[in-house]
């Protein structure tokens, strides 16, 4: 998703007659690619007791663990659930039971465990908090990057493209939640959702530019810009909103645990 955003940023900049510094362009892409390998290698490393599971048992355990890890439960709850599931599977394996007699469907098994801690409506609210946090970080982060390119001007007059802002909304409120929701499945294509979404967005914008550019609204969407951090008050609101949403997540988790 980051790579798609940068490519779109480069395309937009070229159409406006500007150009993103090559060093910045390459650095962002390299860091994004390296992060994939870091996550992959950290994921394939098994812990001490996980190594005791045979391949068949471990595959099912991994599905359950990933689903729990990507849920909106607290870190403590995730840790407790993973340990309990591991202990259950180790005991069943030592007893010689077939994995399907213990866990008929791993995804359903994980979903049922998560729902014993929280109703789906509560989980959706927690996911929404995460989306707001992600959106704020994207907006403030890009504003900072754009300002660093021309530090002679005030930070608060820095503008970003309307189309980039729309991409941030798509990413924070649709692509990230969908990817996290499907991360616990065995479908490897789910991790291509952000890239596919970003690529589709770029394609749509280019089609709009090629066939509907005469429409004023389309012109505003493609070439318009907006100041998302126009003054110090708005910046303070953004910065205070992040801990506020984190606090709301903590309060919501406590309420849903009491109601579970």
C-alpha positions as a Markdown table, in Angstrom:
| # | Residue | x | y | z |
|---|---|---|---|---|
| 1 | Unk | 0.0 | 0.0 | 0.0 |
| 2 | Unk | 2.8 | 2.4 | 0.8 |
| 3 | Unk | 4.5 | 1.6 | -2.5 |
| 4 | Unk | 1.3 | 2.2 | -4.4 |
| 5 | Unk | 0.8 | 5.5 | -2.6 |
| 6 | Unk | 4.3 | 6.6 | -3.5 |
| 7 | Unk | 3.9 | 5.7 | -7.1 |
| 8 | Unk | 0.6 | 7.5 | -7.2 |
| 9 | Unk | 2.3 | 10.5 | -5.6 |
| 10 | Unk | 5.0 | 10.4 | -8.2 |
| 11 | Unk | 2.5 | 10.3 | -11.1 |
| 12 | Unk | 0.5 | 13.1 | -9.6 |
| 13 | Unk | 3.6 | 15.2 | -9.1 |
| 14 | Unk | 4.7 | 14.7 | -12.7 |
| 15 | Unk | 1.3 | 15.8 | -14.0 |
| 16 | Unk | 1.7 | 19.0 | -12.0 |
| 17 | Unk | 5.2 | 19.6 | -13.3 |
| 18 | Unk | 6.9 | 18.7 | -10.0 |
| 19 | Unk | 9.2 | 15.8 | -9.2 |
| 20 | Unk | 9.7 | 13.8 | -6.1 |
| 21 | Unk | 13.4 | 13.6 | -5.1 |
| 22 | Unk | 14.8 | 10.2 | -6.3 |
| 23 | Unk | 16.5 | 9.5 | -3.0 |
| 24 | Unk | 13.2 | 9.9 | -1.1 |
| 25 | Unk | 11.3 | 7.9 | -3.7 |
| 26 | Unk | 13.8 | 5.0 | -3.6 |
| 27 | Unk | 14.2 | 5.1 | 0.2 |
| 28 | Unk | 10.5 | 4.7 | 0.9 |
| 29 | Unk | 10.1 | 1.8 | -1.5 |
| 30 | Unk | 13.2 | 0.0 | -0.2 |
| 31 | Unk | 12.1 | 0.4 | 3.4 |
| 32 | Unk | 8.6 | -0.9 | 2.5 |
| 33 | Unk | 10.0 | -4.0 | 0.8 |
| 34 | Unk | 12.5 | -4.7 | 3.6 |
| 35 | Unk | 9.6 | -4.5 | 6.2 |
| 36 | Unk | 7.9 | -7.4 | 4.4 |
| 37 | Unk | 10.9 | -9.6 | 4.9 |
| 38 | Unk | 11.2 | -8.6 | 8.5 |
| 39 | Unk | 7.6 | -9.5 | 9.2 |
| 40 | Unk | 8.0 | -12.7 | 7.3 |
| 41 | Unk | 11.1 | -14.0 | 9.1 |
| 42 | Unk | 9.7 | -13.0 | 12.5 |
| 43 | Unk | 6.5 | -14.9 | 11.7 |
| 44 | Unk | 8.2 | -18.2 | 10.6 |
| 45 | Unk | 10.3 | -18.4 | 13.8 |
| 46 | Unk | 8.6 | -20.9 | 16.2 |
| 47 | Unk | 8.7 | -20.5 | 20.0 |
| 48 | Unk | 10.0 | -23.3 | 22.2 |
| 49 | Unk | 6.7 | -25.1 | 22.8 |
| 50 | Unk | 5.3 | -24.4 | 19.4 |
| 51 | Unk | 8.1 | -26.6 | 18.0 |
| 52 | Unk | 6.5 | -29.6 | 19.8 |
| 53 | Unk | 3.5 | -29.5 | 17.5 |
| 54 | Unk | 3.7 | -31.7 | 14.4 |
| 55 | Unk | 3.1 | -30.0 | 11.0 |
| 56 | Unk | -0.6 | -30.8 | 10.9 |
| 57 | Unk | -1.3 | -29.5 | 14.4 |
| 58 | Unk | 0.9 | -26.5 | 13.9 |
| 59 | Unk | -0.8 | -25.4 | 10.7 |
| 60 | Unk | -4.2 | -25.2 | 12.5 |
| 61 | Unk | -2.6 | -23.5 | 15.5 |
| 62 | Unk | -1.0 | -20.9 | 13.3 |
| 63 | Unk | -4.4 | -20.1 | 11.7 |
| 64 | Unk | -6.0 | -19.6 | 15.2 |
| 65 | Unk | -3.0 | -17.6 | 16.5 |
| 66 | Unk | -3.0 | -15.3 | 13.5 |
| 67 | Unk | -6.7 | -14.7 | 13.8 |
| 68 | Unk | -6.4 | -13.8 | 17.5 |
| 69 | Unk | -3.3 | -11.7 | 16.9 |
| 70 | Unk | -5.1 | -9.6 | 14.3 |
| 71 | Unk | -8.2 | -9.2 | 16.4 |
| 72 | Unk | -9.1 | -6.1 | 18.5 |
| 73 | Unk | -8.5 | -7.9 | 21.8 |
| 74 | Unk | -6.0 | -6.6 | 24.3 |
| 75 | Unk | -2.4 | -7.9 | 24.2 |
| 76 | Unk | -2.9 | -9.7 | 27.4 |
| 77 | Unk | -6.0 | -11.5 | 26.2 |
| 78 | Unk | -4.3 | -12.4 | 22.9 |
| 79 | Unk | -1.3 | -13.9 | 24.9 |
| 80 | Unk | -3.6 | -15.9 | 27.2 |
| 81 | Unk | -5.7 | -17.3 | 24.3 |
| 82 | Unk | -2.7 | -18.3 | 22.3 |
| 83 | Unk | -1.1 | -20.1 | 25.3 |
| 84 | Unk | -4.4 | -21.8 | 26.1 |
| 85 | Unk | -4.9 | -23.0 | 22.5 |
| 86 | Unk | -1.3 | -24.2 | 22.4 |
| 87 | Unk | -1.7 | -26.2 | 25.6 |
| 88 | Unk | -5.0 | -27.7 | 24.3 |
| 89 | Unk | -3.4 | -28.8 | 21.0 |
| 90 | Unk | -0.3 | -30.2 | 22.7 |
| 91 | Unk | -2.5 | -32.2 | 25.1 |
| 92 | Unk | -4.6 | -33.5 | 22.2 |
| 93 | Unk | -1.5 | -34.4 | 20.2 |
| 94 | Unk | 0.0 | -36.3 | 23.1 |
| 95 | Unk | -3.3 | -38.2 | 23.4 |
| 96 | Unk | -3.0 | -39.3 | 19.8 |
| 97 | Unk | -6.2 | -37.5 | 18.7 |
| 98 | Unk | -6.7 | -36.4 | 15.1 |
| 99 | Unk | -6.6 | -32.6 | 14.7 |
| 100 | Unk | -10.1 | -32.5 | 13.2 |
| 101 | Unk | -11.5 | -34.2 | 16.3 |
| 102 | Unk | -10.2 | -31.2 | 18.3 |
| 103 | Unk | -10.5 | -28.3 | 15.8 |
| 104 | Unk | -13.0 | -29.0 | 13.0 |
| 105 | Unk | -12.6 | -25.6 | 11.4 |
| 106 | Unk | -9.8 | -23.4 | 12.6 |
| 107 | Unk | -11.2 | -20.1 | 11.3 |
| 108 | Unk | -14.6 | -20.8 | 13.0 |
| 109 | Unk | -12.8 | -22.0 | 16.1 |
| 110 | Unk | -10.8 | -18.7 | 16.3 |
| 111 | Unk | -13.9 | -16.6 | 15.6 |
| 112 | Unk | -15.9 | -18.3 | 18.3 |
| 113 | Unk | -13.1 | -17.7 | 20.8 |
| 114 | Unk | -12.9 | -14.0 | 19.9 |
| 115 | Unk | -16.6 | -13.6 | 20.2 |
| 116 | Unk | -16.6 | -15.0 | 23.7 |
| 117 | Unk | -14.6 | -11.9 | 24.6 |
| 118 | Unk | -16.5 | -9.3 | 22.6 |
| 119 | Unk | -19.5 | -8.9 | 20.4 |
| 120 | Unk | -18.9 | -8.1 | 16.7 |
| 121 | Unk | -20.3 | -4.6 | 17.2 |
| 122 | Unk | -17.7 | -3.8 | 19.8 |
| 123 | Unk | -14.9 | -5.2 | 17.6 |
| 124 | Unk | -16.1 | -2.9 | 14.8 |
| 125 | Unk | -16.0 | 0.1 | 17.0 |
| 126 | Unk | -12.4 | -0.7 | 18.1 |
| 127 | Unk | -11.5 | -1.2 | 14.4 |
| 128 | Unk | -12.9 | 2.3 | 13.7 |
| 129 | Unk | -10.7 | 3.8 | 16.3 |
| 130 | Unk | -7.7 | 2.2 | 14.6 |
| 131 | Unk | -8.8 | 3.7 | 11.3 |
| 132 | Unk | -9.0 | 7.2 | 12.7 |
| 133 | Unk | -5.5 | 6.8 | 14.2 |
| 134 | Unk | -4.1 | 5.5 | 10.9 |
| 135 | Unk | -5.7 | 8.4 | 9.0 |
| 136 | Unk | -4.3 | 11.0 | 11.3 |
| 137 | Unk | -0.8 | 9.5 | 11.2 |
| 138 | Unk | -1.0 | 9.5 | 7.3 |
| 139 | Unk | -2.1 | 13.1 | 7.1 |
| 140 | Unk | 0.4 | 14.5 | 9.6 |
| 141 | Unk | 3.2 | 12.3 | 8.3 |
| 142 | Unk | 2.7 | 13.3 | 4.7 |
| 143 | Unk | 2.4 | 17.0 | 5.6 |
| 144 | Unk | 5.7 | 16.7 | 7.5 |
| 145 | Unk | 7.4 | 15.1 | 4.5 |
| 146 | Unk | 6.1 | 17.7 | 2.1 |
| 147 | Unk | 7.2 | 20.5 | 4.4 |
| 148 | Unk | 10.7 | 19.0 | 4.7 |
| 149 | Unk | 11.0 | 19.4 | 0.9 |
| 150 | Unk | 10.6 | 23.2 | 1.2 |
| 151 | Unk | 11.4 | 24.2 | 4.8 |
| 152 | Unk | 11.6 | 27.8 | 3.8 |
| 153 | Unk | 7.8 | 28.1 | 3.9 |
| 154 | Unk | 5.6 | 27.7 | 7.0 |
| 155 | Unk | 4.6 | 24.2 | 8.0 |
| 156 | Unk | 1.0 | 25.4 | 8.2 |
| 157 | Unk | 0.6 | 26.4 | 4.6 |
| 158 | Unk | 1.7 | 23.0 | 3.3 |
| 159 | Unk | -0.9 | 21.5 | 1.1 |
| 160 | Unk | -1.6 | 18.0 | -0.1 |
| 161 | Unk | -3.5 | 16.7 | -3.1 |
| 162 | Unk | -7.2 | 16.0 | -2.7 |
| 163 | Unk | -6.7 | 12.7 | -4.5 |
| 164 | Unk | -4.0 | 11.7 | -2.0 |
| 165 | Unk | -6.3 | 12.5 | 0.8 |
| 166 | Unk | -9.0 | 10.3 | -0.8 |
| 167 | Unk | -6.4 | 7.5 | -1.0 |
| 168 | Unk | -5.7 | 7.9 | 2.7 |
| 169 | Unk | -9.4 | 7.5 | 3.5 |
| 170 | Unk | -9.7 | 4.4 | 1.3 |
| 171 | Unk | -6.6 | 2.9 | 3.0 |
| 172 | Unk | -7.5 | 3.7 | 6.6 |
| 173 | Unk | -11.2 | 2.9 | 6.6 |
| 174 | Unk | -11.4 | 0.1 | 4.0 |
| 175 | Unk | -8.2 | -1.5 | 2.9 |
| 176 | Unk | -6.5 | -1.9 | 6.3 |
| 177 | Unk | -9.6 | -3.2 | 8.2 |
| 178 | Unk | -10.4 | -5.7 | 5.4 |
| 179 | Unk | -6.8 | -6.9 | 5.3 |
| 180 | Unk | -6.7 | -7.3 | 9.1 |
| 181 | Unk | -10.1 | -9.1 | 9.2 |
| 182 | Unk | -8.8 | -11.6 | 6.7 |
| 183 | Unk | -5.3 | -12.0 | 8.0 |
| 184 | Unk | -6.2 | -15.0 | 10.1 |
| 185 | Unk | -7.4 | -17.0 | 7.1 |
| 186 | Unk | -5.2 | -19.3 | 5.0 |
| 187 | Unk | -5.9 | -17.2 | 1.9 |
| 188 | Unk | -2.6 | -15.7 | 0.8 |
| 189 | Unk | -4.4 | -13.3 | -1.5 |
| 190 | Unk | -5.7 | -11.3 | 1.4 |
| 191 | Unk | -2.4 | -9.6 | 1.8 |
| 192 | Unk | -2.6 | -8.3 | -1.8 |
| 193 | Unk | -5.7 | -6.4 | -1.0 |
| 194 | Unk | -3.8 | -3.2 | 0.0 |
| 195 | Unk | -1.7 | -3.4 | -3.2 |
| 196 | Unk | -4.6 | -4.2 | -5.4 |
| 197 | Unk | -6.7 | -1.4 | -3.8 |
| 198 | Unk | -3.9 | 1.1 | -4.3 |
| 199 | Unk | -3.3 | -0.1 | -7.9 |
| 200 | Unk | -7.0 | 0.1 | -8.7 |
| 201 | Unk | -7.2 | 3.7 | -7.2 |
| 202 | Unk | -4.3 | 4.7 | -9.5 |
| 203 | Unk | -6.0 | 3.2 | -12.5 |
| 204 | Unk | -9.3 | 4.9 | -11.7 |
| 205 | Unk | -7.6 | 8.3 | -11.3 |
| 206 | Unk | -5.8 | 7.9 | -14.7 |
| 207 | Unk | -9.0 | 6.9 | -16.4 |
| 208 | Unk | -10.7 | 10.0 | -14.9 |
| 209 | Unk | -7.9 | 12.2 | -16.1 |
| 210 | Unk | -8.1 | 10.7 | -19.6 |
| 211 | Unk | -11.9 | 10.6 | -20.1 |
| 212 | Unk | -13.6 | 12.9 | -17.6 |
| 213 | Unk | -11.0 | 15.7 | -17.0 |
| 214 | Unk | -13.4 | 18.3 | -18.4 |
| 215 | Unk | -15.8 | 17.8 | -15.5 |
| 216 | Unk | -15.0 | 20.5 | -12.8 |
| 217 | Unk | -15.5 | 18.1 | -9.9 |
| 218 | Unk | -13.0 | 15.6 | -11.5 |
| 219 | Unk | -10.5 | 18.4 | -12.0 |
| 220 | Unk | -10.8 | 19.4 | -8.4 |
| 221 | Unk | -10.4 | 15.8 | -7.3 |
| 222 | Unk | -7.3 | 15.2 | -9.5 |
| 223 | Unk | -5.5 | 18.6 | -9.3 |
| 224 | Unk | -7.0 | 20.3 | -6.2 |
| 225 | Unk | -5.1 | 20.6 | -3.0 |
| 226 | Unk | -6.1 | 21.2 | 0.6 |
| 227 | Unk | -4.3 | 22.3 | 3.8 |
| 228 | Unk | -5.0 | 19.5 | 6.4 |
| 229 | Unk | -2.9 | 21.2 | 9.1 |
| 230 | Unk | -3.7 | 24.9 | 8.6 |
| 231 | Unk | -2.7 | 26.1 | 12.1 |
| 232 | Unk | -1.3 | 25.0 | 15.4 |
| 233 | Unk | -4.7 | 24.4 | 16.9 |
| 234 | Unk | -5.6 | 21.7 | 14.3 |
| 235 | Unk | -2.1 | 20.1 | 14.7 |
| 236 | Unk | -2.7 | 20.0 | 18.5 |
| 237 | Unk | -6.2 | 18.4 | 17.9 |
| 238 | Unk | -4.6 | 15.8 | 15.7 |
| 239 | Unk | -1.9 | 15.0 | 18.2 |
| 240 | Unk | -4.3 | 14.9 | 21.1 |
| 241 | Unk | -6.8 | 12.7 | 19.1 |
| 242 | Unk | -4.3 | 9.8 | 18.9 |
| 243 | Unk | -4.0 | 9.2 | 22.7 |
| 244 | Unk | -7.7 | 10.0 | 23.0 |
| 245 | Unk | -8.6 | 7.2 | 20.6 |
| 246 | Unk | -6.1 | 4.9 | 22.3 |
| 247 | Unk | -7.8 | 5.7 | 25.7 |
| 248 | Unk | -11.3 | 5.0 | 24.2 |
| 249 | Unk | -10.0 | 1.6 | 22.9 |
| 250 | Unk | -8.9 | 0.8 | 26.5 |
| 251 | Unk | -12.2 | 1.8 | 27.9 |
| 252 | Unk | -14.2 | 0.0 | 25.3 |
| 253 | Unk | -12.1 | -3.2 | 25.9 |
| 254 | Unk | -12.8 | -3.1 | 29.6 |
| 255 | Unk | -16.6 | -2.6 | 29.0 |
| 256 | Unk | -16.7 | -5.4 | 26.5 |
| 257 | Unk | -14.9 | -7.8 | 28.8 |
| 258 | Unk | -17.3 | -7.0 | 31.6 |
| 259 | Unk | -20.2 | -7.6 | 29.2 |
| 260 | Unk | -18.7 | -10.9 | 27.8 |
